[in-house]
Amino acid sequence: MFPQEKQLFFKTQGEEVYLPASRVQELLEAQNDGVSPWRIFKIMAELVTGFEFLKQCGKAATIFGSARCHEDDEMYKEATKLAFLLSKEGFAVITGGGPGVMEAANKGAYDAGGRSLGINIQLPHEQRINKYVKESESFHYFFTRKIMLAFASQVYIYFPGGFGTLDEFFEIITLVQTKKVPPVPIVLVGKEYWAPIVRLIQDDLYERYHTINKEDMDLYHLADGAEEAFKFVQESLREEEKLT
């Protein structure tokens, strides 16, 4: 999992311990007990591996969406187109590495000759890494993978999807709302799909129950397709450059 020379630092009962990453991996593989404290080391190892992987990504855009989307679906085509445009603009394109919208986005980056990355999850029946991923890292724990996806990029784009896509969307806007991460362009692509969710946020969360502030609805932008989304990303980054 790690380069041979890498060491991990731990502190236990006041004593400092340095273990070669290869030794940590051996201990992890030897421990099958789900409540073993070595599970903590496995989590730490995934975090270290993940952040090392992300360090080399540079400017990146993460694209989310349904794994059930097919090549003939309009959103598949739009995801491919948007990823292509972002790649030509110098973005590395990051997805969850699976099929559907993820595959479409990786395909767009691949076709553009850009960097096409996948942050995959290991499942009992192994999730397929799509053929357009050039660089990938796999995770055992959903939450460590989610951390990587949440801290991977300067742009976050959401196509229609299921619970996972919605979870990732609300995760990012919560992090920005609470200032745990700097403001970033957050784009919802596909007005027909996202309009009811946006109405829920405005009509119920804001107007009826007052659980968010008015400015919280400015954290994301609704776009109909790839070109509109790309234009918003360009404009947002230009505005950000003016402020810095």
DRENPA-3360 file (N, C-alpha, C; in nm, 2 decimals, always signed):
BEGIN
1 = MFPQEKQL = +0.08/-0.12/+0.00/+0.00/+0.00/+0.00/+0.09/+0.13/+0.00 ~ +0.20/+0.12/+0.07/+0.29/+0.24/+0.08/+0.42/+0.21/+0.02 ~ +0.49/+0.32/-0.02/+0.63/+0.30/-0.05/+0.71/+0.24/+0.06 ~ +0.81/+0.16/+0.04/+0.88/+0.08/+0.14/+0.94/+0.17/+0.25 ~ +0.99/+0.29/+0.20/+1.06/+0.37/+0.30/+0.97/+0.46/+0.39 ~ +0.84/+0.46/+0.36/+0.75/+0.54/+0.44/+0.73/+0.48/+0.58 ~ +0.73/+0.57/+0.68/+0.70/+0.52/+0.82/+0.58/+0.60/+0.87 ~ +0.51/+0.53/+0.96/+0.40/+0.59/+1.03/+0.43/+0.61/+1.17;
9 = FFKTQGEE = +0.39/+0.73/+1.23/+0.42/+0.77/+1.36/+0.30/+0.75/+1.45 ~ +0.31/+0.68/+1.57/+0.21/+0.66/+1.66/+0.26/+0.70/+1.80 ~ +0.17/+0.74/+1.89/+0.20/+0.77/+2.02/+0.11/+0.70/+2.11 ~ +0.16/+0.61/+2.20/+0.08/+0.53/+2.29/+0.14/+0.53/+2.43 ~ +0.06/+0.56/+2.53/+0.10/+0.57/+2.67/+0.23/+0.65/+2.68 ~ +0.23/+0.76/+2.61/+0.35/+0.85/+2.62/+0.47/+0.81/+2.54 ~ +0.47/+0.70/+2.48/+0.59/+0.65/+2.41/+0.57/+0.67/+2.26 ~ +0.67/+0.72/+2.19/+0.66/+0.74/+2.05/+0.71/+0.62/+1.98;
17 = VYLPASRV = +0.63/+0.58/+1.87/+0.65/+0.46/+1.80/+0.65/+0.49/+1.65 ~ +0.76/+0.45/+1.58/+0.77/+0.46/+1.44/+0.77/+0.32/+1.38 ~ +0.67/+0.30/+1.29/+0.66/+0.16/+1.23/+0.67/+0.18/+1.08 ~ +0.75/+0.09/+1.01/+0.75/+0.09/+0.86/+0.61/+0.06/+0.82 ~ +0.57/+0.13/+0.71/+0.43/+0.11/+0.66/+0.41/-0.04/+0.62 ~ +0.51/-0.10/+0.57/+0.50/-0.24/+0.53/+0.46/-0.33/+0.66 ~ +0.52/-0.29/+0.77/+0.49/-0.37/+0.90/+0.35/-0.34/+0.94 ~ +0.31/-0.22/+0.93/+0.17/-0.18/+0.97/+0.07/-0.27/+0.88;
25 = QELLEAQN = +0.10/-0.28/+0.75/+0.02/-0.35/+0.66/+0.01/-0.50/+0.70 ~ +0.13/-0.56/+0.74/+0.13/-0.69/+0.79/+0.04/-0.71/+0.91 ~ +0.05/-0.62/+1.01/-0.03/-0.63/+1.13/-0.18/-0.62/+1.09 ~ -0.21/-0.53/+1.00/-0.35/-0.51/+0.96/-0.41/-0.64/+0.90 ~ -0.33/-0.70/+0.82/-0.37/-0.82/+0.75/-0.39/-0.94/+0.84 ~ -0.31/-0.93/+0.95/-0.31/-1.04/+1.05/-0.43/-1.03/+1.15 ~ -0.49/-0.91/+1.15/-0.60/-0.89/+1.25/-0.73/-0.90/+1.18 ~ -0.81/-1.00/+1.21/-0.94/-1.02/+1.15/-1.05/-0.98/+1.24;
33 = DGVSPWRI = -1.02/-0.95/+1.37/-1.12/-0.91/+1.47/-1.17/-0.77/+1.44 ~ -1.30/-0.76/+1.41/-1.35/-0.62/+1.38/-1.34/-0.52/+1.48 ~ -1.32/-0.56/+1.61/-1.30/-0.46/+1.72/-1.16/-0.44/+1.76 ~ -1.07/-0.50/+1.68/-0.92/-0.48/+1.71/-0.88/-0.34/+1.70 ~ -0.79/-0.30/+1.79/-0.74/-0.16/+1.78/-0.66/-0.14/+1.66 ~ -0.61/-0.25/+1.59/-0.54/-0.23/+1.47/-0.63/-0.18/+1.36 ~ -0.76/-0.19/+1.38/-0.85/-0.13/+1.28/-0.83/+0.02/+1.27 ~ -0.79/+0.08/+1.38/-0.75/+0.23/+1.38/-0.64/+0.25/+1.28;
41 = FKIMAELV = -0.54/+0.16/+1.29/-0.42/+0.18/+1.20/-0.46/+0.17/+1.05 ~ -0.56/+0.08/+1.03/-0.60/+0.06/+0.89/-0.67/+0.19/+0.84 ~ -0.75/+0.25/+0.93/-0.82/+0.38/+0.89/-0.71/+0.48/+0.87 ~ -0.61/+0.49/+0.96/-0.51/+0.59/+0.94/-0.43/+0.57/+0.81 ~ -0.41/+0.44/+0.78/-0.33/+0.41/+0.66/-0.41/+0.45/+0.54 ~ -0.54/+0.43/+0.54/-0.62/+0.48/+0.42/-0.62/+0.63/+0.41 ~ -0.62/+0.70/+0.52/-0.62/+0.84/+0.52/-0.48/+0.89/+0.46 ~ -0.38/+0.83/+0.51/-0.24/+0.87/+0.46/-0.23/+0.84/+0.31;
49 = TGFEFLKQ = -0.27/+0.73/+0.27/-0.27/+0.69/+0.13/-0.35/+0.78/+0.04 ~ -0.47/+0.81/+0.09/-0.56/+0.90/+0.02/-0.51/+1.04/+0.00 ~ -0.46/+1.10/+0.11/-0.41/+1.24/+0.09/-0.28/+1.24/+0.01 ~ -0.20/+1.14/+0.02/-0.08/+1.13/-0.07/-0.13/+1.12/-0.22 ~ -0.23/+1.05/-0.24/-0.29/+1.04/-0.38/-0.34/+1.17/-0.43 ~ -0.41/+1.25/-0.34/-0.47/+1.37/-0.38/-0.36/+1.48/-0.40 ~ -0.25/+1.47/-0.33/-0.15/+1.58/-0.34/-0.10/+1.60/-0.48 ~ -0.10/+1.49/-0.56/-0.05/+1.50/-0.69/-0.15/+1.54/-0.80;
57 = CGKAATIF = -0.28/+1.57/-0.75/-0.38/+1.60/-0.85/-0.38/+1.74/-0.90 ~ -0.33/+1.84/-0.82/-0.33/+1.97/-0.87/-0.47/+2.03/-0.88 ~ -0.50/+2.11/-0.98/-0.63/+2.17/-1.00/-0.73/+2.06/-1.04 ~ -0.84/+2.05/-0.96/-0.92/+1.93/-0.99/-1.07/+1.97/-0.98 ~ -1.15/+1.89/-1.05/-1.30/+1.90/-1.04/-1.35/+1.76/-1.01 ~ -1.44/+1.75/-0.91/-1.50/+1.62/-0.88/-1.64/+1.62/-0.93 ~ -1.67/+1.51/-0.99/-1.81/+1.49/-1.06/-1.88/+1.37/-1.00 ~ -2.00/+1.40/-0.95/-2.08/+1.29/-0.89/-2.20/+1.26/-0.97;
65 = GSARCHED = -2.26/+1.15/-0.95/-2.39/+1.12/-1.02/-2.42/+0.97/-1.02 ~ -2.53/+0.93/-1.07/-2.58/+0.79/-1.06/-2.49/+0.69/-1.13 ~ -2.47/+0.58/-1.06/-2.40/+0.47/-1.12/-2.49/+0.39/-1.22 ~ -2.62/+0.42/-1.22/-2.72/+0.35/-1.31/-2.74/+0.42/-1.44 ~ -2.67/+0.52/-1.47/-2.69/+0.60/-1.59/-2.61/+0.52/-1.71 ~ -2.68/+0.52/-1.83/-2.62/+0.44/-1.94/-2.57/+0.54/-2.05 ~ -2.50/+0.48/-2.14/-2.43/+0.56/-2.25/-2.53/+0.64/-2.33 ~ -2.65/+0.58/-2.35/-2.75/+0.65/-2.43/-2.84/+0.76/-2.35;
73 = DEMYKEAT = -2.81/+0.77/-2.22/-2.88/+0.87/-2.14/-2.83/+1.01/-2.17 ~ -2.91/+1.11/-2.16/-2.87/+1.24/-2.19/-2.77/+1.29/-2.09 ~ -2.79/+1.25/-1.96/-2.70/+1.30/-1.86/-2.56/+1.24/-1.87 ~ -2.55/+1.11/-1.92/-2.42/+1.05/-1.95/-2.35/+1.14/-2.06 ~ -2.42/+1.18/-2.16/-2.36/+1.26/-2.26/-2.31/+1.40/-2.21 ~ -2.40/+1.45/-2.12/-2.36/+1.58/-2.07/-2.24/+1.58/-1.97 ~ -2.24/+1.47/-1.90/-2.12/+1.45/-1.81/-1.99/+1.43/-1.88 ~ -2.00/+1.36/-1.99/-1.88/+1.34/-2.08/-1.84/+1.47/-2.14;
81 = KLAFLLSK = -1.93/+1.55/-2.18/-1.90/+1.68/-2.24/-1.84/+1.78/-2.14 ~ -1.90/+1.78/-2.02/-1.85/+1.87/-1.92/-1.71/+1.84/-1.88 ~ -1.69/+1.71/-1.86/-1.55/+1.66/-1.82/-1.45/+1.69/-1.92 ~ -1.49/+1.68/-2.05/-1.40/+1.71/-2.16/-1.36/+1.86/-2.15 ~ -1.46/+1.95/-2.14/-1.44/+2.09/-2.13/-1.35/+2.13/-2.01 ~ -1.37/+2.07/-1.90/-1.29/+2.09/-1.78/-1.15/+2.05/-1.80 ~ -1.13/+1.93/-1.86/-1.00/+1.88/-1.89/-0.92/+1.97/-1.98 ~ -0.98/+2.03/-2.08/-0.92/+2.12/-2.17/-0.88/+2.25/-2.10;
89 = EGFAVITG = -0.95/+2.28/-1.99/-0.93/+2.40/-1.91/-0.81/+2.37/-1.81 ~ -0.76/+2.25/-1.80/-0.65/+2.21/-1.71/-0.69/+2.15/-1.58 ~ -0.82/+2.11/-1.57/-0.86/+2.04/-1.45/-0.83/+1.89/-1.46 ~ -0.79/+1.83/-1.35/-0.79/+1.68/-1.34/-0.94/+1.65/-1.30 ~ -0.99/+1.55/-1.36/-1.13/+1.51/-1.33/-1.13/+1.39/-1.24 ~ -1.20/+1.40/-1.12/-1.21/+1.30/-1.02/-1.35/+1.25/-1.01 ~ -1.37/+1.12/-1.00/-1.50/+1.06/-0.98/-1.48/+0.94/-0.87 ~ -1.59/+0.88/-0.84/-1.59/+0.76/-0.76/-1.53/+0.64/-0.83;
97 = GGPGVMEA = -1.50/+0.65/-0.96/-1.44/+0.54/-1.03/-1.53/+0.44/-1.09 ~ -1.66/+0.44/-1.06/-1.75/+0.34/-1.10/-1.82/+0.36/-1.24 ~ -1.93/+0.30/-1.26/-2.00/+0.31/-1.38/-2.09/+0.44/-1.39 ~ -2.18/+0.45/-1.49/-2.27/+0.56/-1.50/-2.21/+0.69/-1.52 ~ -2.26/+0.79/-1.45/-2.21/+0.93/-1.46/-2.06/+0.93/-1.43 ~ -2.01/+0.85/-1.34/-1.87/+0.85/-1.31/-1.79/+0.81/-1.43 ~ -1.84/+0.70/-1.50/-1.77/+0.66/-1.62/-1.77/+0.76/-1.73 ~ -1.89/+0.83/-1.74/-1.90/+0.93/-1.84/-1.80/+1.05/-1.82;
105 = ANKGAYDA = -1.79/+1.09/-1.69/-1.69/+1.20/-1.66/-1.55/+1.15/-1.69 ~ -1.52/+1.03/-1.64/-1.38/+0.98/-1.67/-1.36/+0.97/-1.82 ~ -1.46/+0.93/-1.90/-1.45/+0.92/-2.04/-1.42/+1.06/-2.10 ~ -1.49/+1.16/-2.06/-1.47/+1.30/-2.11/-1.32/+1.34/-2.09 ~ -1.27/+1.32/-1.97/-1.13/+1.35/-1.94/-1.04/+1.27/-2.02 ~ -1.06/+1.14/-2.03/-0.98/+1.05/-2.11/-0.98/+1.10/-2.26 ~ -1.09/+1.13/-2.32/-1.10/+1.17/-2.46/-1.03/+1.30/-2.48 ~ -1.02/+1.39/-2.38/-0.96/+1.52/-2.39/-0.81/+1.51/-2.37;
113 = GGRSLGIN = -0.76/+1.39/-2.33/-0.62/+1.37/-2.30/-0.58/+1.43/-2.17 ~ -0.68/+1.45/-2.08/-0.65/+1.50/-1.95/-0.63/+1.39/-1.84 ~ -0.62/+1.43/-1.72/-0.61/+1.34/-1.61/-0.74/+1.29/-1.56 ~ -0.76/+1.16/-1.56/-0.88/+1.09/-1.53/-0.86/+1.00/-1.41 ~ -0.92/+1.04/-1.29/-0.89/+0.98/-1.17/-1.01/+0.92/-1.11 ~ -0.99/+0.81/-1.03/-1.10/+0.74/-0.96/-1.07/+0.71/-0.82 ~ -1.16/+0.75/-0.73/-1.15/+0.71/-0.59/-1.26/+0.61/-0.56 ~ -1.21/+0.48/-0.56/-1.31/+0.37/-0.56/-1.33/+0.32/-0.42;
121 = IQLPHEQR = -1.44/+0.23/-0.41/-1.47/+0.17/-0.28/-1.46/+0.02/-0.30 ~ -1.40/-0.05/-0.21/-1.39/-0.20/-0.21/-1.52/-0.26/-0.15 ~ -1.59/-0.34/-0.23/-1.71/-0.40/-0.18/-1.70/-0.55/-0.19 ~ -1.79/-0.63/-0.11/-1.78/-0.77/-0.12/-1.79/-0.83/-0.26 ~ -1.87/-0.78/-0.34/-1.87/-0.81/-0.48/-1.81/-0.69/-0.55 ~ -1.68/-0.70/-0.58/-1.60/-0.58/-0.61/-1.66/-0.48/-0.71 ~ -1.66/-0.36/-0.67/-1.71/-0.25/-0.77/-1.61/-0.24/-0.88 ~ -1.67/-0.24/-1.00/-1.59/-0.23/-1.12/-1.53/-0.09/-1.14;
129 = INKYVKES = -1.40/-0.08/-1.16/-1.34/+0.05/-1.19/-1.36/+0.07/-1.34 ~ -1.42/+0.18/-1.38/-1.45/+0.20/-1.53/-1.32/+0.21/-1.61 ~ -1.33/+0.17/-1.73/-1.21/+0.16/-1.82/-1.14/+0.29/-1.85 ~ -1.21/+0.41/-1.82/-1.15/+0.54/-1.86/-1.07/+0.60/-1.74 ~ -1.06/+0.53/-1.63/-0.98/+0.58/-1.52/-0.83/+0.55/-1.55 ~ -0.75/+0.65/-1.54/-0.61/+0.64/-1.56/-0.53/+0.62/-1.43 ~ -0.58/+0.68/-1.33/-0.51/+0.68/-1.20/-0.62/+0.65/-1.09 ~ -0.60/+0.56/-1.00/-0.70/+0.53/-0.90/-0.64/+0.49/-0.77;
137 = ESFHYFFT = -0.73/+0.50/-0.67/-0.70/+0.46/-0.53/-0.83/+0.40/-0.48 ~ -0.82/+0.28/-0.41/-0.93/+0.21/-0.36/-0.94/+0.22/-0.20 ~ -1.06/+0.22/-0.15/-1.07/+0.24/+0.00/-1.17/+0.13/+0.05 ~ -1.14/+0.08/+0.17/-1.22/-0.02/+0.24/-1.34/+0.05/+0.30 ~ -1.31/+0.16/+0.37/-1.42/+0.23/+0.44/-1.48/+0.34/+0.36 ~ -1.62/+0.34/+0.37/-1.69/+0.45/+0.30/-1.65/+0.59/+0.35 ~ -1.64/+0.60/+0.48/-1.61/+0.73/+0.53/-1.48/+0.79/+0.50 ~ -1.38/+0.70/+0.49/-1.24/+0.76/+0.45/-1.25/+0.80/+0.30;
145 = RKIMLAFA = -1.32/+0.72/+0.22/-1.34/+0.75/+0.08/-1.41/+0.89/+0.07 ~ -1.51/+0.90/+0.15/-1.59/+1.02/+0.15/-1.51/+1.15/+0.18 ~ -1.42/+1.13/+0.28/-1.33/+1.24/+0.32/-1.24/+1.28/+0.20 ~ -1.19/+1.18/+0.12/-1.11/+1.21/+0.01/-1.19/+1.29/-0.10 ~ -1.31/+1.24/-0.12/-1.40/+1.31/-0.22/-1.43/+1.45/-0.18 ~ -1.45/+1.47/-0.05/-1.49/+1.60/+0.00/-1.37/+1.70/+0.00 ~ -1.25/+1.66/+0.00/-1.14/+1.75/+0.01/-1.05/+1.74/-0.12 ~ -1.10/+1.68/-0.22/-1.02/+1.66/-0.34/-1.00/+1.77/-0.44;
153 = SQVYIYFP = -1.10/+1.86/-0.44/-1.11/+1.95/-0.56/-1.14/+2.10/-0.53 ~ -1.13/+2.18/-0.63/-1.17/+2.32/-0.63/-1.31/+2.34/-0.69 ~ -1.36/+2.24/-0.75/-1.50/+2.25/-0.81/-1.57/+2.12/-0.78 ~ -1.70/+2.13/-0.75/-1.78/+2.01/-0.72/-1.91/+2.02/-0.81 ~ -1.93/+1.91/-0.88/-2.04/+1.91/-0.98/-2.13/+1.78/-0.96 ~ -2.26/+1.80/-0.95/-2.35/+1.70/-0.92/-2.45/+1.68/-1.03 ~ -2.45/+1.56/-1.09/-2.55/+1.52/-1.18/-2.66/+1.44/-1.11 ~ -2.77/+1.41/-1.17/-2.88/+1.33/-1.10/-2.82/+1.20/-1.05;
161 = GGFGTLDE = -2.86/+1.17/-0.93/-2.81/+1.04/-0.87/-2.90/+1.00/-0.75 ~ -2.85/+0.90/-0.68/-2.93/+0.84/-0.57/-2.89/+0.90/-0.43 ~ -2.90/+0.82/-0.33/-2.87/+0.86/-0.20/-2.72/+0.91/-0.18 ~ -2.63/+0.84/-0.25/-2.49/+0.87/-0.24/-2.46/+1.01/-0.29 ~ -2.52/+1.04/-0.41/-2.50/+1.17/-0.47/-2.56/+1.28/-0.38 ~ -2.68/+1.26/-0.33/-2.74/+1.36/-0.24/-2.66/+1.38/-0.11 ~ -2.61/+1.27/-0.06/-2.52/+1.27/+0.06/-2.40/+1.36/+0.04 ~ -2.34/+1.34/-0.07/-2.21/+1.41/-0.10/-2.25/+1.56/-0.13;
169 = FFEIITLV = -2.36/+1.59/-0.19/-2.40/+1.73/-0.21/-2.42/+1.80/-0.08 ~ -2.50/+1.74/+0.01/-2.53/+1.81/+0.14/-2.40/+1.81/+0.23 ~ -2.31/+1.72/+0.21/-2.19/+1.72/+0.28/-2.11/+1.84/+0.25 ~ -2.09/+1.87/+0.12/-2.01/+1.98/+0.07/-2.07/+2.11/+0.11 ~ -2.21/+2.13/+0.09/-2.26/+2.26/+0.12/-2.26/+2.28/+0.27 ~ -2.27/+2.18/+0.35/-2.25/+2.19/+0.50/-2.11/+2.24/+0.53 ~ -2.01/+2.18/+0.47/-1.87/+2.22/+0.50/-1.85/+2.36/+0.46 ~ -1.90/+2.41/+0.35/-1.89/+2.55/+0.31/-1.97/+2.64/+0.40;
177 = QTKKVPPV = -2.09/+2.60/+0.43/-2.18/+2.68/+0.51/-2.11/+2.71/+0.65 ~ -2.05/+2.60/+0.71/-1.99/+2.61/+0.84/-1.85/+2.66/+0.83 ~ -1.80/+2.69/+0.71/-1.67/+2.75/+0.69/-1.56/+2.65/+0.73 ~ -1.59/+2.52/+0.72/-1.48/+2.42/+0.74/-1.40/+2.41/+0.62 ~ -1.45/+2.45/+0.50/-1.37/+2.45/+0.38/-1.40/+2.59/+0.31 ~ -1.31/+2.64/+0.23/-1.33/+2.77/+0.17/-1.45/+2.75/+0.06 ~ -1.51/+2.87/+0.03/-1.62/+2.86/-0.07/-1.56/+2.81/-0.21 ~ -1.64/+2.72/-0.27/-1.60/+2.66/-0.40/-1.72/+2.66/-0.49;
185 = PIVLVGKE = -1.70/+2.66/-0.62/-1.81/+2.64/-0.71/-1.88/+2.50/-0.69 ~ -2.01/+2.51/-0.66/-2.09/+2.38/-0.65/-2.20/+2.39/-0.75 ~ -2.20/+2.30/-0.84/-2.30/+2.30/-0.95/-2.39/+2.18/-0.96 ~ -2.52/+2.21/-0.97/-2.62/+2.10/-0.98/-2.66/+2.10/-1.13 ~ -2.63/+1.99/-1.20/-2.66/+1.98/-1.34/-2.78/+1.90/-1.37 ~ -2.88/+1.96/-1.44/-3.01/+1.89/-1.47/-3.12/+1.95/-1.39 ~ -3.18/+2.06/-1.44/-3.28/+2.13/-1.37/-3.40/+2.05/-1.34 ~ -3.44/+1.96/-1.43/-3.56/+1.88/-1.40/-3.55/+1.80/-1.28;
193 = YWAPIVRL = -3.43/+1.74/-1.26/-3.40/+1.65/-1.15/-3.39/+1.73/-1.02 ~ -3.31/+1.84/-1.02/-3.27/+1.92/-0.90/-3.38/+2.02/-0.86 ~ -3.47/+2.06/-0.95/-3.56/+2.16/-0.91/-3.65/+2.13/-0.79 ~ -3.70/+2.01/-0.77/-3.78/+1.98/-0.65/-3.70/+1.99/-0.52 ~ -3.57/+1.95/-0.53/-3.48/+1.95/-0.41/-3.45/+2.10/-0.38 ~ -3.43/+2.18/-0.48/-3.40/+2.32/-0.46/-3.52/+2.39/-0.40 ~ -3.64/+2.35/-0.45/-3.77/+2.41/-0.40/-3.79/+2.37/-0.25 ~ -3.75/+2.24/-0.22/-3.76/+2.20/-0.08/-3.67/+2.29/+0.01;
201 = IQDDLYER = -3.55/+2.31/-0.03/-3.46/+2.39/+0.04/-3.51/+2.53/+0.06 ~ -3.57/+2.59/-0.04/-3.62/+2.73/-0.03/-3.75/+2.74/+0.04 ~ -3.85/+2.65/+0.00/-3.98/+2.66/+0.06/-3.99/+2.61/+0.20 ~ -3.92/+2.51/+0.23/-3.93/+2.45/+0.37/-3.82/+2.48/+0.46 ~ -3.69/+2.46/+0.42/-3.58/+2.48/+0.51/-3.57/+2.63/+0.54 ~ -3.58/+2.72/+0.43/-3.57/+2.86/+0.45/-3.70/+2.93/+0.49 ~ -3.80/+2.92/+0.41/-3.92/+3.00/+0.43/-4.01/+2.95/+0.54 ~ -4.03/+2.82/+0.55/-4.13/+2.76/+0.64/-4.06/+2.74/+0.78;
209 = YHTINKED = -3.95/+2.67/+0.78/-3.89/+2.63/+0.91/-3.77/+2.72/+0.96 ~ -3.72/+2.80/+0.87/-3.61/+2.89/+0.91/-3.49/+2.82/+0.96 ~ -3.46/+2.71/+0.90/-3.34/+2.63/+0.95/-3.21/+2.67/+0.88 ~ -3.22/+2.75/+0.77/-3.10/+2.80/+0.70/-3.12/+2.95/+0.68 ~ -3.01/+3.02/+0.64/-3.02/+3.16/+0.61/-3.04/+3.17/+0.46 ~ -3.08/+3.29/+0.42/-3.11/+3.32/+0.28/-2.98/+3.30/+0.20 ~ -2.87/+3.35/+0.25/-2.74/+3.34/+0.17/-2.70/+3.19/+0.15 ~ -2.75/+3.10/+0.23/-2.71/+2.96/+0.22/-2.76/+2.90/+0.08;
217 = MDLYHLAD = -2.86/+2.97/+0.03/-2.91/+2.92/-0.10/-2.82/+2.97/-0.22 ~ -2.72/+3.05/-0.19/-2.62/+3.10/-0.29/-2.50/+3.01/-0.29 ~ -2.50/+2.90/-0.21/-2.38/+2.82/-0.20/-2.37/+2.73/-0.32 ~ -2.48/+2.71/-0.40/-2.48/+2.62/-0.51/-2.55/+2.69/-0.63 ~ -2.52/+2.63/-0.75/-2.58/+2.69/-0.87/-2.65/+2.58/-0.95 ~ -2.77/+2.61/-1.00/-2.84/+2.51/-1.08/-2.82/+2.54/-1.23 ~ -2.77/+2.44/-1.30/-2.75/+2.45/-1.45/-2.82/+2.34/-1.52 ~ -2.86/+2.37/-1.65/-2.94/+2.28/-1.72/-2.85/+2.18/-1.79;
225 = GAEEAFKF = -2.73/+2.21/-1.83/-2.64/+2.12/-1.90/-2.49/+2.15/-1.89 ~ -2.41/+2.09/-1.97/-2.27/+2.10/-1.95/-2.21/+2.24/-1.98 ~ -2.26/+2.30/-2.09/-2.21/+2.43/-2.13/-2.24/+2.54/-2.02 ~ -2.36/+2.53/-1.97/-2.40/+2.63/-1.87/-2.32/+2.61/-1.74 ~ -2.30/+2.48/-1.71/-2.22/+2.45/-1.59/-2.08/+2.50/-1.60 ~ -2.02/+2.47/-1.72/-1.88/+2.51/-1.75/-1.87/+2.66/-1.74 ~ -1.96/+2.73/-1.80/-1.96/+2.88/-1.80/-1.96/+2.93/-1.66 ~ -2.04/+2.87/-1.57/-2.05/+2.91/-1.43/-1.92/+2.89/-1.36;
233 = VQESLREE = -1.86/+2.77/-1.38/-1.73/+2.74/-1.32/-1.62/+2.85/-1.36 ~ -1.62/+2.88/-1.49/-1.52/+2.98/-1.54/-1.54/+3.11/-1.48 ~ -1.67/+3.16/-1.47/-1.70/+3.29/-1.41/-1.66/+3.29/-1.26 ~ -1.69/+3.18/-1.19/-1.67/+3.17/-1.05/-1.52/+3.18/-1.02 ~ -1.44/+3.11/-1.10/-1.30/+3.11/-1.08/-1.23/+3.25/-1.11 ~ -1.29/+3.31/-1.21/-1.24/+3.45/-1.25/-1.27/+3.54/-1.14 ~ -1.39/+3.53/-1.08/-1.42/+3.62/-0.96/-1.33/+3.59/-0.84 ~ -1.30/+3.47/-0.82/-1.21/+3.43/-0.71/-1.07/+3.48/-0.73;
241 = EKLT = -1.02/+3.48/-0.86/-0.89/+3.54/-0.89/-0.88/+3.69/-0.86 ~ -0.99/+3.76/-0.89/-1.00/+3.90/-0.86/-0.99/+3.93/-0.72 ~ -1.04/+3.84/-0.63/-1.04/+3.87/-0.49/-0.91/+3.83/-0.42 ~ -0.82/+3.76/-0.49/-0.70/+3.71/-0.43/-0.58/+3.79/-0.48;
% end
